[in-house]
Each structure stands twice: as C-alpha cells, then as structure tokens.
C-alpha cells in the first residue's frame, strides 16, 4: 500500500514538494473515522504532516498527543496516540506491531534510497 502511495505522489510531499523526511499521512485522521487505505493516504514531509494534523485536530490536541521517534539522525516518524500525554523515547515497543513494522519499513526504504541515488 505504501509503495502505491509513494509512486502516486511521485515521491514528493503533496503540499510543498519536498523529498526529505517524508511520511504517510491520513487525509481523514483515523481518530475521526478515516480508513487506512490508499484513498485516505498521502505523502507529506514531516512539517506539512504536522500542519495538516493541526488543521484537522487543533493545536492543543496535537501538542498533547504528538510523539516523535527519531529513527535516523536526519529522519523521524510521527505517531499520534489518543492516550499519549508526553514525549517518550521508549514508545516504539508500545506501538502496535503493524504500526512499528510500517514505520521501520519506511525508514529502511528511505535509507536505501539515499544510498542508491
């Protein structure tokens, strides 16, 4: 599913065109009834993903529920959890297995693309 979105969006953030720190963003957030399918996903850079989230969920909600996990020096993945109340560097083990695998797969794809290109 991620490869389809990546190719559909031409490997660029749909908002600003950046090719760095890319993330898969739910157009309609899961917490607001959005689905986890290709039609509800878009490729965004980290900054635009956070802007979209603030537009949909509000700044207070995002400040209370935004957890950033640095996977590589130049890259991070952002996860939103309804029960999260602070930043935690040990949150990766708490992620669902699917979410953790998706984030690690994406990190691996980005690392490989950096070295190949």
DAPE-V170474 format. One record per run of one state. SS is the DSSP state (A for helix, B for strand, O for the rest). FROM is the first residue (numbers start at 0). LEN is the number of residues. Records with the same first field share a line. If there is no record, write none. Layout:
BEGIN
SS=FROM-LEN + FROM-LEN
END
This chain:
BEGIN
O=0-1 + 8-13 + 26-3 + 32-5 + 57-1 + 72-2 + 80-10 + 94-2 + 116-1
A=1-7 + 29-3 + 37-3 + 45-12 + 58-7 + 90-4 + 96-20
B=21-5 + 40-5 + 65-7 + 74-6
END
